[in-house]
Amino acid sequence: MRLSTAAIHRNSIDSILEQQTRLARTQTQVTSGKRFQTASEDPIAATRAAALDRTVADNEQFARNSNILQSRLSYEEQSLVDVTNTLQQARELALQGANSTLGQGERNMLITELRQLRGELVDVANRDDGNGEFLFAGTSTGTKPFADGTTGVTYLGDQTTRFVRVSGSQAIADGHPGTEVFLNLTEANGTFTTAVGTANTGTATIDVGSVIDPSQWVSGNYTIRFTSSTDYVIEDDATPVPNQVATGTGFSSGQAIQFLGTRVTLTGTPAAGDTFTVQPAADTDMFSIVDDLITTLSAGPGLPSDKAVFQQQIGANIANLDQALNRVLSVRSEVGSRLQAIDTATNARDIESVDLQSLLSDLRDVDYAQAISKLNQQFAGLQAAQAAYTKISQLSLFDYIR
C-alpha cells in the first residue's frame, strides 16, 4: 500500500483535530459540570432529564400554590377564631340577660354590647385574605359577601369553592362560602323548636327539648295542651280534628314529657288551657340569632305569664348560639384538616425533590475525577499527535537523495 506525502499530512492533521475536539468536549464538561450540552450527545439521558425537569417545575409551582393556599386558609382560621370569640361573648350576655333580677335598664346595656358584637360579626364575615379577595364570598372573591340592611343581612357571594392543586394528584379547597359558615343553621336542637303559648296564664315555661330516639320522631306540628294544672294531652295539627298523640296526668314542675322519641321539660305551674308547641326546626343564620336575642332582651319579662315566654325565648336564643358555635367548630376542623393536608403534601414534595435532584445529577452531572483523568489522557494524546506531526512534516523523499 502506498501513501502519498499529502495523505500522510492529511491523516496527521485529522488526528490532531479529532484529539482537539475530544479534548474541548471534555474540557466543557469539566468547566460546566454537565455530562452533555446538547441532546445529540446522549439522547436517552437528555429525554429522561427533560421529563424530570418538567416534574421539578411542576413541584415548584405546587409549592407556590401551597404557600398562597396556606396563607388564605390561615386567614380564614383566624377569622373563625374571631367568630367563635364573638359568639361566646354573645352567649355570656344572653346568660346574664336571663337573670330575672335584672332591670330593663341593665338589659339595655347588654343590648348595646350585643349590637356591637353583631357589627363585629358582619365585619369578620366581610374580611379579606390580605390580597383584596374576600374570604367568605365563594368564587366571587371580588364581591363583598354580606350586605347589612334594614331587613337583615343579605348574602351576595356564591356557593361554589375554588380548588388549588398542591400535587399532581391532590387539589384542596381554598376556603368556605359564607353560606357554609354563617347561614343555613338549624334552630334550637336541630330537629324541632318549642314555644310557650302567648295566651297562657300560668307560669310554666318549656326548654328547647331533645331527640332521644330519632327513629320514632315524625316531623310535624304538635301542641301540649293542659286540661288542668296537672293533666295534659298532646295533639298534632290534623284537620278538622287533631289526632291525640299522647296524654299525661300528675304533672309537676321540672317533669320531662316524652312523645314520639322526643323529650321536653316544663318548669313552673301551668294553668288549665295553657299550650306549648313543638314544631320542626327552621333554618336561620348567625346574624338573625343575635338579632333575635336583642329582640328578646328588648321585650324583657313583664307579667308572670310573660316571664315564662321570656325564659323559653332566651333558652332558645342560647340553644341557637350553641348551634352557631358548633358550626364554626366544624368549619374550623375542616380548615385544620386542609392545612394538615398542605403540610403533608409539602413534606412529600420535599422528599420527592431530593430524589429528583439525585436522578438528575446521575443523568447530567459529570464525574469530575473521571473527567479530569480523561482530560489529562486526551491532553497527553494531543501533545503526542502534535509532536509526531512535527517530525513527520519534515520528512520527504528528497531527504534521502544526496
Summary of the structure (lengths in Angstrom):
residues: 402
radius of gyration: 41.4
end to end distance: 25.8
largest distance: 154.4
contacts: 1207
relative contact order: 0.15
helix: 54%
strand: 16%
